[in-house]
Amino acid sequence: MALSPNVRQRTRLGALLLLALTTFTGCPAVYPELGTRLRAPAPGQVLDPPPPEDMRWIKFLSGNVPERTRDGRTWGAGAGSLPDPYARLLLNGKEVLRTNPQSDTLEPTWPGSPAGNFVVKPEDHLRVEMWDSNALNDKPIGIRDFRPSADQISLGRVPIELEGGARVEIAFEPAHAQVGLGLWYELRTSSIYITRTSPSGPAERAGVQRDDQILAIGGREVRKMTTNQVRSAFNAVPLTGIVLLLKHPAGSTETVTVTEGPIYPTFEQVGPLP
């Protein structure tokens, strides 16, 4: 039976809509990135390689807030409480670290606030800011651009006098290490691809590259392994290392052995580090 013009038009529109939905929702599947195990070094463990010279572990240790606000008022006058200070670290104009606000104090220590490894080069511009957290509008307490001296770097502590009389002290220590393989990967259908490696970490030093495909782990073909078996293999690395058969993006294959060792992940890579 012949279709009426209206039915034919609706049919064409439906086909076009289906095509559009397929086009816009049929993008490649997004696979979650998985990281290999990281753990703290054992007490007394020799770190080889040592921390990079241009990476520092930074944490806000303490602060002091002047008894009067920037406009000369006594804290609490009209508000009924002391300030709720928090501090920010900016690197080249971008905020990279912020404490939690600490309520009702002139001497914050910011317990539970994050700390981590940051790449800081000699030419980088560092700035510390302290603010009073307010439900309506945060108010500045003090600001200062700074550059740690050689003595401060050696001591791992940097006291900073902010304009307006406030004071902050930060830890500025050599990067803190974690121990692991230093690689991240995606589990795709019957295959594994490296998404990134920790700079100068064990995986990178062994020859593992971004976008490498892992064909076998410890002599077992990946396509015959379950997801749990793959994760278990990466989370239970023998002291002698884990053997990976890799297929590089150019098509060549290579067998490498990756042994767990010190890595220095940045705050951006893994978040806070103790």
C-alpha positions as CSV (number, residue, x, y, z in Angstrom):
1,M,0.0,0.0,0.0
2,A,1.4,3.4,-1.0
3,L,2.2,5.8,1.8
4,S,0.6,9.2,1.9
5,P,2.9,12.3,1.5
6,N,2.5,13.2,5.2
7,V,3.5,9.7,6.3
8,R,6.5,9.6,4.0
9,Q,7.6,13.0,5.3
10,R,7.3,11.8,8.9
11,T,9.2,8.7,8.0
12,R,12.1,10.7,6.5
13,L,12.2,13.0,9.5
14,G,12.3,10.0,11.8
15,A,15.2,8.5,9.9
16,L,17.1,11.8,9.9
17,L,16.5,12.1,13.7
18,L,17.8,8.6,14.2
19,L,20.8,9.3,12.1
20,A,21.5,12.5,14.1
21,L,21.2,10.7,17.4
22,T,23.5,8.0,16.3
23,T,26.0,10.6,15.0
24,F,26.0,12.6,18.2
25,T,25.8,9.8,20.7
26,G,27.9,7.2,18.8
27,C,31.2,8.7,19.9
28,P,34.0,6.3,21.1
29,A,33.4,5.0,24.6
30,V,35.0,6.9,27.4
31,Y,37.1,4.5,29.5
32,P,38.1,5.4,33.0
33,E,41.8,6.0,33.7
34,L,43.2,3.6,36.3
35,G,46.4,4.2,38.3
36,T,48.8,1.5,39.6
37,R,49.3,1.2,43.3
38,L,51.1,4.0,45.2
39,R,52.5,3.6,48.8
40,A,54.7,5.5,51.2
41,P,58.4,4.6,51.2
42,A,59.6,2.3,53.9
43,P,61.4,4.0,56.8
44,G,65.1,4.6,55.8
45,Q,64.5,3.5,52.2
46,V,67.1,5.0,49.8
47,L,65.3,7.1,47.2
48,D,66.9,6.5,43.8
49,P,66.4,8.8,41.9
50,P,66.2,11.6,44.5
51,P,63.6,14.3,44.4
52,P,63.9,16.6,41.3
53,E,65.5,19.9,42.0
54,D,62.6,21.9,40.6
55,M,59.9,20.1,42.6
56,R,58.9,21.1,46.2
57,W,56.4,19.7,48.7
58,I,54.3,22.7,49.9
59,K,52.0,23.0,52.9
60,F,50.6,26.0,54.8
61,L,51.8,25.5,58.4
62,S,50.5,28.5,60.3
63,G,49.4,32.1,60.1
64,N,48.9,35.2,62.2
65,V,46.2,37.7,61.7
66,P,46.5,41.3,62.9
67,E,44.2,42.3,65.7
68,R,42.6,44.9,63.5
69,T,41.1,44.7,60.1
70,R,42.7,46.4,57.0
71,D,40.4,49.4,57.6
72,G,41.3,49.7,61.2
73,R,38.4,48.1,63.0
74,T,38.8,45.6,65.8
75,W,37.8,42.1,64.7
76,G,34.3,41.2,65.9
77,A,33.1,44.8,66.1
78,G,29.7,44.7,64.5
79,A,30.1,41.1,63.5
80,G,30.6,39.3,66.8
81,S,33.5,37.0,66.0
82,L,37.1,36.8,65.0
83,P,38.0,36.1,61.3
84,D,37.7,32.7,59.6
85,P,41.0,32.9,57.7
86,Y,42.1,30.7,54.8
87,A,45.3,31.0,52.6
88,R,46.0,30.6,48.9
89,L,49.1,29.9,47.0
90,L,49.3,31.2,43.4
91,L,51.9,30.1,40.9
92,N,52.3,32.3,37.9
93,G,48.9,33.9,38.6
94,K,47.1,30.5,39.0
95,E,45.8,29.2,42.3
96,V,47.4,25.9,43.0
97,L,46.8,25.4,46.7
98,R,44.2,26.6,49.2
99,T,43.6,25.8,52.9
100,N,40.3,25.1,54.4
101,P,38.9,28.1,56.4
102,Q,39.6,27.9,60.1
103,S,36.8,29.5,62.2
104,D,37.1,32.3,64.7
105,T,40.9,32.6,65.1
106,L,43.8,35.0,64.8
107,E,46.3,32.2,64.8
108,P,45.2,29.6,62.2
109,T,47.1,26.3,61.7
110,W,44.6,25.0,59.1
111,P,44.4,21.3,60.2
112,G,43.4,18.8,57.6
113,S,44.2,21.2,54.7
114,P,45.9,19.8,51.6
115,A,49.6,19.7,50.7
116,G,51.5,18.2,47.8
117,N,54.3,18.3,45.3
118,F,54.5,21.3,42.9
119,V,57.0,22.1,40.1
120,V,58.6,25.4,41.0
121,K,61.2,26.8,38.7
122,P,63.6,29.7,39.7
123,E,61.8,32.1,37.3
124,D,58.3,31.3,38.6
125,H,56.2,33.9,40.3
126,L,54.9,32.9,43.7
127,R,52.2,34.7,45.7
128,V,50.5,34.1,49.0
129,E,47.2,35.5,50.0
130,M,45.2,35.3,53.3
131,W,41.5,35.9,53.2
132,D,38.6,36.1,55.8
133,S,35.9,33.6,54.7
134,N,32.5,35.3,54.7
135,A,29.1,34.0,53.6
136,L,28.5,37.1,51.5
137,N,31.9,38.2,50.4
138,D,35.4,37.0,51.3
139,K,37.6,39.9,52.5
140,P,41.4,40.1,52.0
141,I,43.6,40.1,55.1
142,G,47.1,40.2,53.5
143,I,48.9,39.5,50.2
144,R,52.6,39.1,49.3
145,D,54.7,38.1,46.3
146,F,57.7,36.2,47.5
147,R,60.8,34.2,46.4
148,P,62.3,31.7,48.9
149,S,65.9,32.4,49.8
150,A,68.6,29.7,49.6
151,D,68.6,29.5,53.4
152,Q,64.9,29.1,53.5
153,I,65.0,26.4,50.8
154,S,67.7,24.6,52.8
155,L,65.6,24.7,56.0
156,G,62.4,23.8,54.2
157,R,60.5,26.6,55.8
158,V,59.5,30.0,54.4
159,P,58.0,32.7,56.8
160,I,56.2,35.4,54.8
161,E,55.3,38.8,56.1
162,L,52.1,39.9,54.3
163,E,51.3,43.6,53.7
164,G,49.0,44.8,56.4
165,G,50.8,42.9,59.2
166,A,49.6,39.4,58.7
167,R,52.1,36.5,58.6
168,V,52.1,33.0,57.0
169,E,54.6,30.2,57.2
170,I,54.8,27.5,54.6
171,A,56.7,24.2,54.3
172,F,58.9,24.3,51.2
173,E,60.5,20.8,51.3
174,P,62.0,18.5,48.7
175,A,59.3,16.6,46.9
176,H,57.8,13.8,48.9
177,A,58.1,10.4,47.3
178,Q,55.6,7.6,46.8
179,V,56.7,4.1,45.7
180,G,55.1,2.4,42.7
181,L,55.3,1.8,39.0
182,G,54.3,5.3,38.0
183,L,51.9,4.5,35.2
184,W,48.3,5.0,34.4
185,Y,46.2,3.0,31.9
186,E,42.8,2.4,30.3
187,L,41.1,-1.0,30.3
188,R,39.4,-1.2,26.9
189,T,37.7,-4.2,25.3
190,S,40.2,-7.0,25.6
191,S,43.1,-4.5,25.6
192,I,45.1,-2.1,27.8
193,Y,46.5,1.2,26.7
194,I,49.0,3.4,28.7
195,T,47.5,6.9,29.2
196,R,50.5,8.5,31.0
197,T,53.6,7.8,33.1
198,S,55.2,9.7,35.9
199,P,58.1,11.8,34.7
200,S,61.4,9.9,35.3
201,G,59.5,7.2,37.2
202,P,60.1,3.5,37.0
203,A,57.8,2.9,34.0
204,E,59.2,5.7,32.0
205,R,62.8,4.7,32.7
206,A,62.0,1.1,31.6
207,G,60.7,2.4,28.2
208,V,56.9,2.5,28.7
209,Q,55.4,5.3,26.6
210,R,52.0,7.0,26.5
211,D,49.6,5.2,24.0
212,D,51.6,1.9,24.3
213,Q,49.3,-1.1,24.1
214,I,50.0,-3.8,26.7
215,L,49.7,-7.2,25.0
216,A,50.8,-9.4,27.9
217,I,51.5,-9.1,31.6
218,G,53.9,-11.6,33.2
219,G,53.6,-13.8,30.1
220,R,49.8,-13.9,30.2
221,E,47.9,-12.5,27.2
222,V,45.8,-9.5,28.2
223,R,43.0,-10.6,25.9
224,K,42.6,-13.8,28.0
225,M,42.7,-11.9,31.4
226,T,39.7,-10.5,33.3
227,T,39.5,-7.0,34.6
228,N,40.1,-8.2,38.1
229,Q,43.2,-10.3,37.0
230,V,44.7,-7.2,35.3
231,R,44.2,-5.0,38.4
232,S,45.6,-7.8,40.7
233,A,48.7,-8.1,38.5
234,F,49.4,-4.4,38.8
235,N,48.6,-4.3,42.5
236,A,50.8,-7.2,43.5
237,V,54.1,-6.5,41.7
238,P,56.9,-9.0,42.6
239,L,60.2,-7.6,44.0
240,T,61.8,-8.6,40.7
241,G,59.3,-6.4,38.8
242,I,56.4,-6.9,36.4
243,V,57.1,-8.0,32.8
244,L,55.1,-6.2,30.1
245,L,54.9,-7.0,26.4
246,L,54.3,-3.6,24.8
247,K,53.2,-2.6,21.3
248,H,54.4,1.0,20.7
249,P,52.3,3.4,18.6
250,A,54.7,3.0,15.7
251,G,53.9,-0.7,15.6
252,S,57.1,-2.2,17.1
253,T,56.9,-4.5,20.1
254,E,59.1,-4.6,23.1
255,T,59.3,-6.6,26.4
256,V,60.2,-4.5,29.5
257,T,60.5,-5.2,33.2
258,V,59.2,-2.5,35.5
259,T,60.2,-2.6,39.1
260,E,58.5,-0.5,41.8
261,G,60.6,2.5,42.8
262,P,60.3,6.1,44.0
263,I,58.2,8.5,42.0
264,Y,57.3,12.1,42.7
265,P,53.7,12.7,41.6
266,T,52.5,16.3,41.5
267,F,49.4,17.7,43.2
268,E,47.8,17.9,39.8
269,Q,48.4,14.2,39.1
270,V,47.3,12.6,42.3
271,G,46.1,15.3,44.7
272,P,47.3,15.8,48.3
273,L,50.3,13.9,49.6
274,P,51.2,13.7,53.3
